[in-house]
Amino acid sequence: MKLDTMYRELGICDQVLEYGKKIEKELEERFAAIDETAEYNQMKVLKAMQDARVSDIHFAATTGYGYNDLGRDTLEEVYAKAFHGESALVRPQLVSGTHALHIALSGNLRPGDELLSPVGKPYDTLEEVIGIRDSVGSLKEYGVSYCQVDLLADGSFDYEGIRHSLNEKTRLVTIQRSKGYDTRPTLSVAQIGELIAFIKKLRPDVICMVDNCYGEFVERTEPSDVGADMMVGSLIKNPGGGLAPVGGYIVGRKDCIDRAAFRLTAPGLGKEVGASLGLNQQLFQGFFLAPAVVAGALKGAIFAANVYGRLGFSVVPDKTQSRHDIIQAVTFGTPEGVIAFCEGIQAAAPVDSYVAPEPWDMPGYDAPVIMAAGAFVQGSSIELSADGPIKPPYAVYFQGGLTWWHAKFGILKSLQKLVDAGIVNIGSL
Ligand SMILES: *Cc1c(COP(=O)(O)O)cnc(C)c1O
């Protein structure tokens, strides 16, 4: 059977398919550059695994306290080596990205300290961790104050504002790489490096932490290469490579990682306990695959920007901008557009492709949200997924795809749904 016939059988009409082909052809050069980055990062991970002498004994399960869990300790050594940190905490007991960030923050801040975000408001779930929105157990309840300096109108750092906000109480600076659900641009590793250098020059003792969610392996370097004392992320995003069923990581300076570990387990115990429960093989293998998986997701994001950008929809990042995370925002301007897009992503999934997503009132959000995810791992957003709040400007956030071909199919399927719903005119393709 011909490939085109296969696409037809999966419900893609000829016009949508031809339009997709034309766009893919124009992206050859960019895709080649992405492959080169993936090749570099593949060698980086491979070298870390070889240097740490990873062996199949490291895949054995431990239970109970998990004393002398060789696999866990070696996995942490691999993360530390690959990301050029002194130490790492990589655990299934870090249940999500938010939890890892909470542990990194609460482990390293003490009552009376101040936390500074020099890049504007952090990710939604961090608001309750910090206490920007009052919440039981927040850092605020423990006497940690919070200070925020917004980015300037053009997206650059407000260096003057940051200088004024650094005071004798400032103990930790948190820098979020990805824009999350905000409209600011995602920060490049080079920009993060400049910001850290500025802060360290004024206050060398301040801990600089980077929320690296969605950023791993998008570039050749990571925030840990440009001065970050701690770098934090989720294993059901980029570095889990789609295989990690749960987990988070913190990589960086040994004293910072130790303090985080004493917070995660208990003072006196730290990194010495925490059974890996037989998950090590998936965590090693997922990390090994992650550079290639991230490359596929990045191609998907760029493809989506071009598919929808050319049809006149507003896309962030735009068709040609350089990439520093795997997220793509597309603004449809109507609820119907958001819903049709998400229906297409869902219909393209390997799991639950037959269900229709619907907007619902999710806890913590002020408008109904529609989510599309047919994932092997619940909530995994390195797998092809999309979500959009049903409120102006009616934008969807799209990310992931374990392979480029799946990401491509998801976008073609979303376009097909928009065409079928009469939102996109087939004549304009
Ligand atoms: C996803 C994300 C988080 C939180 O991770 P969860 O695993 O969803 O808790 C934090 N910061 C950013 C920028 C993220 O993208």
The ligand as an ORCA input file, in Angstrom:
! r2SCAN-3c Opt
* xyz 0 1
  C       5.133     21.361     33.535
  C       5.814     22.481     34.177
  C       5.950     22.547     35.565
  C       5.288     21.586     36.497
  O       5.453     20.270     36.188
  P       4.345     19.192     36.593
  O       5.074     17.931     36.328
  O       3.173     19.395     35.696
  O       4.025     19.376     38.024
  C       6.656     23.602     36.082
  N       7.182     24.559     35.305
  C       7.048     24.539     33.960
  C       7.647     25.632     33.145
  C       6.366     23.495     33.360
  O       6.242     23.470     32.035
*
